[in-house]
Amino acid sequence: MMGYDFHRQKPLDNYIADFFCHELMLAIEIDGYTHLLEEVQIKDAVKEKRLNELGVNVLRFQDEEVYNDVENVIREIEAYIVEYRRTHPHQR
């Protein structure tokens, strides 16, 4: 996407990111219906906090968004990349 490589099911510390781009330090998580359960939300929060501590930003999308409105999901990821490039001009 926009010249960046994303890897699927990437191990990071004790977790696995659904998608990860090392150059952007960006993890993308796709949450299914089980992520509506409180226990899963707590685990997600712990995972996201740890990834943030490692310098990884996390974008989360509901699987319904991906299935029904993928264009908007792509726009949101592209907006993240544009902002990243603006704030990190010497990294690419």
NORUR-V477334 format. One record per residue. N is the residue number from 1. SS is DSSP state (~ for helix, > for strand, _ for the rest). OMEGA is omega in degrees with one decimal (999 if undefined). Layout:
[[N;SS;OMEGA] [N;SS;OMEGA]]
This chain:
[[1;_;179.1] [2;_;178.0] [3;_;-179.7] [4;_;178.4] [5;_;174.4] [6;_;179.4] [7;>;-177.6] [8;>;176.6] [9;>;-175.6] [10;>;175.1] [11;>;176.0] [12;>;-176.8] [13;_;-179.5] [14;_;-174.6] [15;>;174.3] [16;>;176.6] [17;>;177.6] [18;>;175.4] [19;>;-178.3] [20;>;173.4] [21;>;-177.7] [22;_;-176.9] [23;_;178.5] [24;_;-172.5] [25;_;-175.7] [26;>;172.3] [27;>;174.7] [28;>;-179.5] [29;>;176.7] [30;>;-174.2] [31;>;175.6] [32;_;-175.6] [33;~;180.0] [34;~;180.0] [35;~;173.9] [36;~;178.7] [37;_;-176.4] [38;~;-178.5] [39;~;178.5] [40;~;177.5] [41;~;177.6] [42;~;177.7] [43;~;178.0] [44;~;-179.9] [45;~;178.0] [46;~;178.7] [47;~;-178.4] [48;~;177.8] [49;~;179.4] [50;~;178.3] [51;~;176.5] [52;~;177.0] [53;~;178.5] [54;_;-179.9] [55;_;-178.8] [56;_;171.9] [57;>;-176.0] [58;>;169.2] [59;>;-179.5] [60;>;175.8] [61;>;172.7] [62;>;179.7] [63;~;176.7] [64;~;176.9] [65;~;-178.7] [66;~;-178.4] [67;~;-169.7] [68;~;-175.6] [69;_;-175.2] [70;~;179.9] [71;~;179.2] [72;~;176.8] [73;~;179.1] [74;~;178.4] [75;~;-179.4] [76;~;177.3] [77;~;177.9] [78;~;177.3] [79;~;176.2] [80;~;-178.2] [81;~;178.4] [82;~;179.0] [83;~;177.9] [84;~;179.9] [85;~;179.8] [86;~;-176.2] [87;~;178.1] [88;_;-171.6] [89;_;-176.2] [90;_;-177.2] [91;_;178.5] [92;_;999]]
